[in-house]
Amino acid sequence: MRIAELIQRWNKIAQTRTAVRSYTVHLPLRDAARIEALHMMYPDRSDSQLMADLIRAALDELEVAMPYVPGNRVIAEDDYGDPIYEDLGPTPRFYSLSHEILRRLETAPLAK
């Protein structure tokens, strides 16, 4: 999800529930004021929902912004037959760690 899509999402009433993990966040007052302003503008969304959406959108944009660092090994060819080289940048490690941690979180017993 892109940051620009959040307003459309927040204008919709339906909210989906997914498994979550709780984090405590300490915000500078300027950011806290902006979260409160968004909550006043979109009262159907809790502060927690707004922050979760913002974090999700920021992480999605961060993934896209990670630099591609071509390696020496060809891993595929594009539609024109040109080589696609393995990515030695941070993206593959980020994906691998994210998927590994997600599997672990999904199979962990629920805290009571």
C-alpha atoms as an extended CHARMM CRD file, in Angstrom:
* protein
*
       112  EXT
         1         1  MET       CA              0.0000000000        0.0000000000        0.0000000000  PROA      1               0.0000000000
         2         2  ARG       CA              1.2550000000        3.4610000000       -0.8260000000  PROA      2               0.0000000000
         3         3  ILE       CA              0.9660000000        6.4340000000        1.4960000000  PROA      3               0.0000000000
         4         4  ALA       CA             -1.2510000000        8.1410000000       -1.0880000000  PROA      4               0.0000000000
         5         5  GLU       CA             -3.7710000000        5.2780000000       -0.8110000000  PROA      5               0.0000000000
         6         6  LEU       CA             -4.3280000000        5.7240000000        2.9250000000  PROA      6               0.0000000000
         7         7  ILE       CA             -6.8710000000        8.5380000000        2.6400000000  PROA      7               0.0000000000
         8         8  GLN       CA             -9.0590000000        6.3800000000        0.3860000000  PROA      8               0.0000000000
         9         9  ARG       CA             -8.7020000000        3.4720000000        2.8040000000  PROA      9               0.0000000000
        10        10  TRP       CA             -9.5800000000        5.6410000000        5.8030000000  PROA      10              0.0000000000
        11        11  ASN       CA            -12.6570000000        7.0210000000        4.0810000000  PROA      11              0.0000000000
        12        12  LYS       CA            -14.0490000000        3.5030000000        3.7890000000  PROA      12              0.0000000000
        13        13  ILE       CA            -16.0060000000        2.2820000000        6.7900000000  PROA      13              0.0000000000
        14        14  ALA       CA            -15.1390000000       -1.4380000000        6.5930000000  PROA      14              0.0000000000
        15        15  GLN       CA            -12.1750000000       -2.5070000000        8.6570000000  PROA      15              0.0000000000
        16        16  THR       CA            -10.5530000000       -5.9060000000        8.4170000000  PROA      16              0.0000000000
        17        17  ARG       CA             -9.1490000000       -7.7540000000       11.3790000000  PROA      17              0.0000000000
        18        18  THR       CA             -5.8910000000       -9.6220000000       11.1420000000  PROA      18              0.0000000000
        19        19  ALA       CA             -3.5450000000      -11.1820000000       13.6490000000  PROA      19              0.0000000000
        20        20  VAL       CA             -1.5190000000       -8.4500000000       15.2940000000  PROA      20              0.0000000000
        21        21  ARG       CA              1.4600000000       -7.9180000000       17.5220000000  PROA      21              0.0000000000
        22        22  SER       CA              1.5400000000       -5.0620000000       19.9930000000  PROA      22              0.0000000000
        23        23  TYR       CA              4.3580000000       -2.4940000000       20.1570000000  PROA      23              0.0000000000
        24        24  THR       CA              4.8090000000        0.4970000000       22.4230000000  PROA      24              0.0000000000
        25        25  VAL       CA              5.8610000000        3.5960000000       20.5280000000  PROA      25              0.0000000000
        26        26  HSD       CA              7.1450000000        6.8480000000       21.9700000000  PROA      26              0.0000000000
        27        27  LEU       CA              6.4420000000        9.6900000000       19.5520000000  PROA      27              0.0000000000
        28        28  PRO       CA              7.7730000000       13.2260000000       19.4620000000  PROA      28              0.0000000000
        29        29  LEU       CA              4.9610000000       15.6520000000       20.3000000000  PROA      29              0.0000000000
        30        30  ARG       CA              4.7560000000       16.9200000000       16.7140000000  PROA      30              0.0000000000
        31        31  ASP       CA              4.1050000000       13.3890000000       15.4250000000  PROA      31              0.0000000000
        32        32  ALA       CA              1.6590000000       12.6700000000       18.2580000000  PROA      32              0.0000000000
        33        33  ALA       CA             -0.2590000000       15.8200000000       17.3300000000  PROA      33              0.0000000000
        34        34  ARG       CA             -0.4440000000       14.6740000000       13.7150000000  PROA      34              0.0000000000
        35        35  ILE       CA             -1.7760000000       11.2490000000       14.7660000000  PROA      35              0.0000000000
        36        36  GLU       CA             -4.3980000000       12.9820000000       16.9250000000  PROA      36              0.0000000000
        37        37  ALA       CA             -5.3340000000       15.2540000000       14.0000000000  PROA      37              0.0000000000
        38        38  LEU       CA             -5.7920000000       12.2120000000       11.7410000000  PROA      38              0.0000000000
        39        39  HSD       CA             -7.9180000000       10.5540000000       14.4160000000  PROA      39              0.0000000000
        40        40  MET       CA            -10.1380000000       13.6420000000       14.5570000000  PROA      40              0.0000000000
        41        41  MET       CA            -10.4150000000       13.6470000000       10.7590000000  PROA      41              0.0000000000
        42        42  TYR       CA            -11.1410000000        9.8870000000       10.6200000000  PROA      42              0.0000000000
        43        43  PRO       CA            -12.9270000000        9.1170000000       13.9140000000  PROA      43              0.0000000000
        44        44  ASP       CA            -13.8590000000        5.6000000000       12.7650000000  PROA      44              0.0000000000
        45        45  ARG       CA            -10.1610000000        4.7130000000       12.9430000000  PROA      45              0.0000000000
        46        46  SER       CA             -8.3790000000        4.3290000000       16.2600000000  PROA      46              0.0000000000
        47        47  ASP       CA             -4.9620000000        5.8530000000       16.8300000000  PROA      47              0.0000000000
        48        48  SER       CA             -3.5820000000        2.3290000000       16.7200000000  PROA      48              0.0000000000
        49        49  GLN       CA             -5.2150000000        1.5930000000       13.3500000000  PROA      49              0.0000000000
        50        50  LEU       CA             -3.9470000000        4.8510000000       11.8940000000  PROA      50              0.0000000000
        51        51  MET       CA             -0.4020000000        4.1800000000       13.0720000000  PROA      51              0.0000000000
        52        52  ALA       CA             -0.5120000000        0.5820000000       11.8310000000  PROA      52              0.0000000000
        53        53  ASP       CA             -1.6280000000        1.7810000000        8.3890000000  PROA      53              0.0000000000
        54        54  LEU       CA              1.0880000000        4.4350000000        8.3060000000  PROA      54              0.0000000000
        55        55  ILE       CA              3.7730000000        1.9490000000        9.3270000000  PROA      55              0.0000000000
        56        56  ARG       CA              2.5570000000       -0.6030000000        6.7630000000  PROA      56              0.0000000000
        57        57  ALA       CA              2.6380000000        2.0040000000        3.9830000000  PROA      57              0.0000000000
        58        58  ALA       CA              6.0710000000        3.2440000000        5.0510000000  PROA      58              0.0000000000
        59        59  LEU       CA              7.4560000000       -0.3140000000        5.0920000000  PROA      59              0.0000000000
        60        60  ASP       CA              5.9950000000       -0.9800000000        1.6320000000  PROA      60              0.0000000000
        61        61  GLU       CA              7.6590000000        2.1730000000        0.3100000000  PROA      61              0.0000000000
        62        62  LEU       CA             10.9070000000        1.2780000000        2.0800000000  PROA      62              0.0000000000
        63        63  GLU       CA             10.9690000000       -2.0920000000        0.2850000000  PROA      63              0.0000000000
        64        64  VAL       CA             10.6030000000       -0.3620000000       -3.0670000000  PROA      64              0.0000000000
        65        65  ALA       CA             13.3370000000        2.1410000000       -2.1800000000  PROA      65              0.0000000000
        66        66  MET       CA             15.9210000000       -0.4800000000       -1.2160000000  PROA      66              0.0000000000
        67        67  PRO       CA             18.8080000000       -0.3450000000       -3.6620000000  PROA      67              0.0000000000
        68        68  TYR       CA             19.3430000000       -3.1060000000       -6.1890000000  PROA      68              0.0000000000
        69        69  VAL       CA             22.9920000000       -4.1670000000       -6.2170000000  PROA      69              0.0000000000
        70        70  PRO       CA             23.6340000000       -6.5090000000       -9.1580000000  PROA      70              0.0000000000
        71        71  GLY       CA             25.8300000000       -9.4980000000       -8.4890000000  PROA      71              0.0000000000
        72        72  ASN       CA             27.7760000000      -11.5990000000      -10.9960000000  PROA      72              0.0000000000
        73        73  ARG       CA             25.3840000000      -14.5560000000      -11.1330000000  PROA      73              0.0000000000
        74        74  VAL       CA             22.6010000000      -14.5320000000      -13.7340000000  PROA      74              0.0000000000
        75        75  ILE       CA             19.3750000000      -15.7900000000      -12.1350000000  PROA      75              0.0000000000
        76        76  ALA       CA             16.9390000000      -15.2470000000      -15.0150000000  PROA      76              0.0000000000
        77        77  GLU       CA             16.3330000000      -13.4480000000      -18.2800000000  PROA      77              0.0000000000
        78        78  ASP       CA             13.8890000000      -10.6430000000      -18.9260000000  PROA      78              0.0000000000
        79        79  ASP       CA             11.3180000000      -10.6110000000      -21.7410000000  PROA      79              0.0000000000
        80        80  TYR       CA             13.9980000000       -9.4200000000      -24.1810000000  PROA      80              0.0000000000
        81        81  GLY       CA             16.5000000000      -12.1350000000      -23.2920000000  PROA      81              0.0000000000
        82        82  ASP       CA             18.7020000000       -9.7960000000      -21.2810000000  PROA      82              0.0000000000
        83        83  PRO       CA             20.2540000000      -11.2390000000      -18.1330000000  PROA      83              0.0000000000
        84        84  ILE       CA             18.8340000000      -10.4980000000      -14.7020000000  PROA      84              0.0000000000
        85        85  TYR       CA             21.5350000000      -10.6420000000      -12.0580000000  PROA      85              0.0000000000
        86        86  GLU       CA             21.1360000000      -11.7080000000       -8.4490000000  PROA      86              0.0000000000
        87        87  ASP       CA             20.4950000000       -8.8370000000       -6.0470000000  PROA      87              0.0000000000
        88        88  LEU       CA             23.2930000000       -8.3630000000       -3.5240000000  PROA      88              0.0000000000
        89        89  GLY       CA             21.5620000000       -5.3580000000       -1.9310000000  PROA      89              0.0000000000
        90        90  PRO       CA             19.5190000000       -5.4100000000        1.2770000000  PROA      90              0.0000000000
        91        91  THR       CA             16.2240000000       -6.5080000000       -0.3500000000  PROA      91              0.0000000000
        92        92  PRO       CA             16.7990000000      -10.2950000000       -0.4390000000  PROA      92              0.0000000000
        93        93  ARG       CA             17.9390000000      -10.3480000000        3.1860000000  PROA      93              0.0000000000
        94        94  PHE       CA             15.0010000000       -8.1810000000        4.2590000000  PROA      94              0.0000000000
        95        95  TYR       CA             12.5400000000      -10.5250000000        2.4880000000  PROA      95              0.0000000000
        96        96  SER       CA             14.1900000000      -13.6270000000        3.8990000000  PROA      96              0.0000000000
        97        97  LEU       CA             14.2390000000      -12.3200000000        7.4720000000  PROA      97              0.0000000000
        98        98  SER       CA             10.6680000000      -10.9880000000        7.2010000000  PROA      98              0.0000000000
        99        99  HSD       CA              9.3210000000      -14.3160000000        5.9520000000  PROA      99              0.0000000000
       100       100  GLU       CA             11.2510000000      -16.2970000000        8.5600000000  PROA      100             0.0000000000
       101       101  ILE       CA             10.0160000000      -14.0880000000       11.4080000000  PROA      101             0.0000000000
       102       102  LEU       CA              6.4360000000      -14.1360000000       10.0810000000  PROA      102             0.0000000000
       103       103  ARG       CA              6.4270000000      -17.9610000000       10.0280000000  PROA      103             0.0000000000
       104       104  ARG       CA              7.7320000000      -17.9750000000       13.5920000000  PROA      104             0.0000000000
       105       105  LEU       CA              5.1290000000      -15.4470000000       14.7630000000  PROA      105             0.0000000000
       106       106  GLU       CA              2.2870000000      -17.3360000000       13.0610000000  PROA      106             0.0000000000
       107       107  THR       CA              3.2110000000      -20.5960000000       14.7810000000  PROA      107             0.0000000000
       108       108  ALA       CA              4.0030000000      -19.1030000000       18.2080000000  PROA      108             0.0000000000
       109       109  PRO       CA              1.4770000000      -19.8420000000       20.9370000000  PROA      109             0.0000000000
       110       110  LEU       CA             -0.8320000000      -16.9450000000       21.7300000000  PROA      110             0.0000000000
       111       111  ALA       CA              0.0980000000      -14.9570000000       24.8400000000  PROA      111             0.0000000000
       112       112  LYS       CA             -2.5380000000      -14.8620000000       27.5610000000  PROA      112             0.0000000000
